[in-house]
Every structure is written in C-alpha cells, then in structure tokens.
C-alpha cells in the first residue's frame, strides 16, 4: 500500500506552462502524506522544495540518485516534468503491494508510449519491446519517465551513473532490483500523459524490426511449448522451449520450462543443465531451483538437492501452495535419504499441517513419517515422489497473453505482483 510518497521531478529547463501542468497534476492527487521535490532551477511556486546546482542534463542517473536521496517518504515517484498525471492516478496505484511500480503512459494522441517493456539485446544494442499489461517476466522493466520506487529498494540498487539517458539505464535498474528480490509490476489503471513523447509503440523505426521479430518468435515457441506441456507431451514441449531459449538465451523462464520437460522425460542430467542456466540468469526464481533440487534427488546427489530445495522454499510465497508443498516434499525426502530421520519427519509434518490430512501429498507424508520413525532404508527409486506434472504449468509463467493474474490482498485494480517463475 502506497500512502507516503515523495514526488521527485527532474527539470531540464522546460517551459513554464509545461512545468505548471506537471505540478498541478501532482497537487490534484489525494495522497495522505506527500512532498514535492524539483531538481532544477527555482520557480515561483509554493509548497515545493527546489534543489539547484547540478547540471541535470550532463548525467541523468546522477540527477535521479541525488533527488531520490533527498526524498523523505516511504515511496518515491520519479518523473519528468513533461508527465501529466491523470486525475485518478494515485487512487488507482495506491493499493500496489510492490516495490517498483509502473503506470500506463500515453502520448498526447492517446497512443501508448513505452512504459512496460522487455529489453531485447541484439547486435550489441538494447531495444525495448513493449509488453501487454497482463504479461509479466522477471526481465520486464519500467521506463524512468514515470516510475514509483520504494525508497529502500532505490537505496540498495541506485541508478548506474556510468549510463546515460536512453542507454538502458532504467532497464538496468529494474533488472538489478528484481535480482535482489524486489517486486516489480505495472498498474495500467493508473494513467498519465507524456507530452512531447514520440508516437505510440506501434510506430517504430525499422532498426527495431529485428528485436520485434525475435520476441515474436520467442512468444510463438514458448506458447507452443506450454500447450504441449499441458498435454504432457514432454518431448514436443522440450523442443519448443529449447527453440524459445535459443531465440532469447537470457530468458530464465524458457530454460526452467525446458528443464521441467526434460525432467519428466527422465533425462535428469539435461534437466540439471537447463535448470542451472535458469538459476544463473535469475537467482531468485524458485521454479528452476526447485527443479534442480528434484533432479539432484533423482541423481542421488542428496546434499545438493537439500541446498537447492531449501533455497527454493525461502523464495516461495506461501500463497503458491503447490510450489511450496513440492519444495517441502523434496526437502523431506532429501533428509530421509541422508538418514536425518528427525528432520525428515519435521518437514513431512509441515505438509500435513498446511494441506490437512486428505490429499496425495498428505498421504505420502504419513507414509514417509512411518518409514522414518522406523528408520527404514529409503526406496531405491522415487516413482511416486515425482512432482506432479499436472501441476507444473501453474508454476511456469512467462510471456504469453493468457498469463494468469495473481492479485495480492489489498490490490483491487491493475496487475499486481506475479512472483518469479
């Protein structure tokens, strides 16, 4: 919930009417606790703290860091003076249970500007590929022309002052924040107009055609892979996910999905390879870590399994019950195979406490507790202990238009936070 907000405007010397329009739109927002800071030349306007003495145009990231450091509220709204907030902007973004929040940003022609995008690296350059508002990726980012940040998140991440404007500095900021575990999302009901912005995202320069084609190919391959996965046609799914990963090699979702497909084909060595790539690309994504732990279990590397499954459990929200149960199950069986029977029993009891006495997971936990209590040797194989392939699609979310929204308690509009796959 955003109830304490510092509006931080970086003024590069815009005309007086542009500046007044921006400030008027801020003052219309009914924020319980707020302040307005402007980095730039002082103007005749009451209720604003002006910070002068820095050439904002010479290093935009330094300017963003300076004004953010002076903010005194829990959240910072970093914006350009060309931005005009909609009259209900704050009302529609207030319920965000996120750390970094984006808005719908339109041009004066009411076409969409680039506000919520995926950075695509091709030929040594970074191109923004706009995402639909119901799409999410661990690599999605918010343009810094209008971005709301929890101040503690900014303090840990900060903008890289080695980067200039339109050099991927906002993507760099958001991706590093996501990697540290901060939650990023967009609230399209909170809208604003960016005056003077280039026309909407559909009119692009031809130099952007290559990344557009690449992401289109990625989406098609990933969507086909997910559909095959749901049918439990894992061989077909694995091929599509590998194709998606070859198009965008730094997408951890594709590698995680390829890993799960290989896992259910019994090719645990290949699954470990793909899950490991997913973990390297997004260290705080719980799906590849959980898959890596289960693959290690199948390879009888119980110490490694325990390490990865415990890491996955720490990263898993209790609201994602299926994923949480799979991690706890794996930890229990890893302890069992290591003959840490007391630890095994404690984890299996957690499953019963969380899911109740009925259901396959609870029945398995009861059996495991009996075995552990007697100190019997663990079975050589785990045929009944595989993660349920039918549940796996709910653990895998990426760039498909049918992605399911997970709205946190208290969020009434917008996308909300969808946890890392």
N, C-alpha and C positions, 0 to 999 in steps of 0.2 A: 504494500500500500504506500503510495507516494503522497505524503502530507506536509513535507518540509522541503522546499525547492528553491534553489538559487538559479535565477535566470542570468546566464553569462553571455553577453553579446560582444562579439569581436567586430569592431567598427574600423573598416579600412578607409574611412573618409567618404561615406556615402552621402547623397544629397539629404537635406534636412527633412523633406517630405517622406523619404524612404525610412529614415530613422524614426520619425514620429509615428509612422504607420506600424512599425515593428513594436515600439514601446506601448502604443495604445492597445495593440492586440494582447500584449503581456498583461497589462493592467486590467483587462476585462476578465482575466481568469480568476476564479474564486478559490485561490489556494489558501488553506488555513494559515500557513506560515511561509513567507517568501521574502526574497530580496532581489534587486536588480543591480547587476554589475556590468559596466561597459568598459572594455579595454579600447581606448581610443581618445580622440580629442574631446575635451569637456564641452557640453552644450547646455543651453538654458533649459534645464528640465529638473524639476524637483523629484525627490524620492529615489534618486539614482546615485550610485557610487561610481565615479569615473576614475579610471586608472590610466595615467598618461606616462609618457616617457619611453615607450617601447615601439620600435618600428614593426608594427604587426605584419606588414607585407613581406618583410625580409625572412621571417621564419614563423610560419603559421602554427607549427606544432609547439614551438616555444611559447607563442602567444596563448594557445589553448591551455598549456600546462600552467602558465602564470596565472591566468584568470581563474582556473579551477582551484589552484592552491589558495586563493583568497576567498573562495566560497565558504560560507559558514553553515549551510543547511545540509541535511542528510543526502539530498539528491541535487545534482547539477543538470540544468538544461542548457547545453552548449548550442548556440545558434548564431547564424549570420543575420545582419540587420535587414537583409532582403526578404527574410522569412516573416510572414504574417500568420499568426496562429488563428485557427478557426475559433469561433465563439465558444464552442463546447470542447475545445481541445483538452483542457485539463480534466473536465468531467469524465471524458472517455479514456483517459490514460491513468487516472488516479488509482484504479484497482490493480495495477500491474504488480504482481509479486515477482519481479525480475530485478536484475542488477543493471542491465543496459537495455534501453527501450527505444524503439523506433516508432515513427508515425507515418501516416500516408502523406506524402508531399506531392503537391500538384503544381503544374505551371499555370500561368495566368489564362491559358487556353483550356484549363481544367483537364489537361492531359497529365498522366502520371510522370513525375520526374524519377530519377534513380534514387530510391530510398532504402530498399531492402534487396540485397543483391548477393550474388556468389562471385568471388574473384576467380577468374579463369586465367591461368598462366600459359601463354603460348608465345613462342618465339622470343622469350626473354622479357615480354611485356605482360602487365596485368590488366585484364579487361573486366569491367563489371557486367555480370549477366543478371538482369532483374528477375527476382523470384516472385511467384504469386504469393499473396499474403497468407495463404493456408499451407505454404510449403516451408519446410524447415531443414536446415542442415547444420552440422557442427561448424561448418566453414562459412555460414552466412554472416553478413555484416551490415551495419547501418551507416549511411553516409553522415559525415560530421556536420553537414549544413544544419541539421536539426537532430540532436541526439541527447537522450536523458541517461545519466550515469549515476549510480550510487557512488558517493564520494570515496568510500573505502575501496571500491573497485578501481576508480581512477588512481588512487594513491598507490596501489600495488602494480598497476600496469603502465600508466602515463603514455602520452604520445611520444613516439620516437622522433627526437628533434633533428635527426640526420635526414629525415624525409621531408620533402616539400609538399605543397598543396597539389592535389590530383596525382600523387605519386603512390597511391595505395596506402596512405598513412592511416586512413580510417579503417580500412580492412585489416591492416597490421594490428591496430589497437584492439579491434573486436576479436580477432583470432587468438591473440595472446591472452585476452581476458577469458575467452571460452576455455582455453587450455588450462587456465588456473582454476577452472570450475565455476566461474561467474556465469549467470544465466542471461541469455540474450534472446530477445523476441520483438515482434512488431505488433502494434495496435492500430490497425487501419481505420478504426472509427475515430481516432484522434487525428484530425487532418489539419493541414497547413498549406499555404501557398508560398512558393518560392518565386518571387518576382524577378524577372530578368533571367530565369533559368532557360536552358536550351529546350527545344520542344520535347515532347514525351518520348518515352523509351522506345517506341516502335519506329521512330525515325532515327536511324543510326548511320554513322559513317561506314563506308564499305570496309574499312580496316577492321571493323568489329565482326564481320561476317564469319571469319574463321572460328572464333570462340563460340558464336551462336550455333554454328553447325556442330561444333564439338559437344556442347551441352545438350543439344537436341538428340544427338546420337547416344549420349550417356543416358538421357531420360528414357529413350526407347528401349535400350538394352536393359536398364535396371527394371523398368516396368515389366518387360517380358520375363525377366528372371524372377521377379516377385510372384507373378502369376503362376509360373511353373513350380515355384516353391510351395505355394498354397495347394497345388495339386499333388505335392510330394513327388514331383518328377525332378529329383535332385540332380541327375546328370544334366538335364536340359538347363536347370536353374544355374548350375555351376558355370556352364558355358556362357550364359548371358551375363552373369555377374563378373566373370573374368573379362568379357568384352567391355563392360562398363568401366572396370578398373583400368583397362588399357587405354581408354579414351581420357579419363581424368585420374591419373595414377595417385594423386594425393587425396582421394576421397576415401576416408576410413570406412564409410558405410558399405561401399562396394566390396572392399576386402573382407569385412566382417560377414557379409552375406555369402560371399564365395566360401569363406571358412566354414560357415554352418552347413552349406550344401555338401562340401567335401566331408564334413564330419558325419553326416547321415548316410553317406556312401561308404563309410568305414575307412576312408583314406585319411587317417589321423595325422600322418606326417605332413601331407599337403595342407590339411586344415591348420596345423600348428604354424606353418609358414604364412598362411593368409591372415590368421588371427594376429600373429606377431606384427605384421605390417600395419594392421588396423590399430594396434596398441601404440606403435611408434608414431603414427600420424595423429592420434587423438588419445592422449594418455588417460583422460578422464571419461572415456566412453566405456560403459560397463559391459556391453554385449561382446566385443572381441575378447575382453579379459575373461569373462565367464566361459566363452567358448574355448579359450586357450587352456583354462583350468580343467574343463571336462576332457579335452583332447589329451592333456597330460595324464589324467586319470586312466584313460584307455591305454596309454603307452606305459602305464605303471610307474610314472615319474611322480610319486605322491607328494614329495616335498615341493616341487614346482607347482603342482596342482593346488596345494594348500595356499601357497603365496598368491597366486593369481585369483583364486576364488575369494579369498579374504579381501583382496583389493577391489574385486568386482562388487562384493557385498557393501563395502564402505561407500561406493559410488552409486548404489541403487536406492532410489526413493522407495519407502515402504508402500507408497500408493501403487507401485508397479509390482503387485503381489506375485505374479507368475515368475518374473525375473528374480525377485527376492527369494522365493522358495527354491528355484533352481540353484542359486548360489549357495544357500544354506545346505541343501541336499548334497551338493558336491563337497562342501567342507566336511560334512558329517562322514561321508564315505572315505574321504582322504584320511581323516583321523582314524577311521576304522582300519584301513589297510596299514596304517602306521602303528596299529595296536594301541593307540591312545583312546582306549575304550570310554573312559570317563568323559573326555572331550567330545567324542562321537555322540554319546548319549545326550549331552547338553544341547548339541545342535539339533538333533532329531526331535528333542522335546520342544524346541522353539517352533518347529514346523507344526506340531500338533497344537501348540498354544495359539499360533497365528491362524491356522486354517480350520481348526476344530477337529473332532475325531473322525469325521467322514471324509471320503475322497481318497484318490490313489496315493497322493503324497503322504497323507497321514497314515494310511495302511502300511505303506512302505516304511515309514518312520517307526511304527510299532514293531514291525518285524526286525528292523535294524537294532532297536533298543534291546530286544530279546537276545539277539545274537551277541551284541556287545556285552550284555550283562553276563552271559555265559562264557565270554572270552573266546568264542569260536573263531576259527580261521575264516577270513573273508573269502567269498567265492572267487574263482579264478577269473571269471568274466563278469561283466555288468550288463547282461542283456536287458534286464528290467529297469535298469537305472539310467537309461539314456534320457536326456532332456526331451520332452515331448515335442516331436516335430510339428505337431498341430498347433502348438503354442508359439512357435518361433516367429511367425510373421508379425505377431504383436510386439516382438522385441526389436524388429527391424524397421526403422523409419528413415526415409530419405526423400529425394527429390521426385515425388510422384504426386499428381494432383489429388489423389484420393487419400493423402495422408490424414490420419485421424487426429482430431484436435484433443489435447488434454488440457482442460481448463482448471487451473488451481483454484482452491476455495477462495472466494472473495473476488474473483475476476468475473465480471458479467458481460464484458464485450472484448472483442479482439481475439487474437490467437492464444495468448498466454504462453507459458513456457512448455516446450516439449523437450523432455530430457534427452541427453545424448543417446544414440542407439547403443 
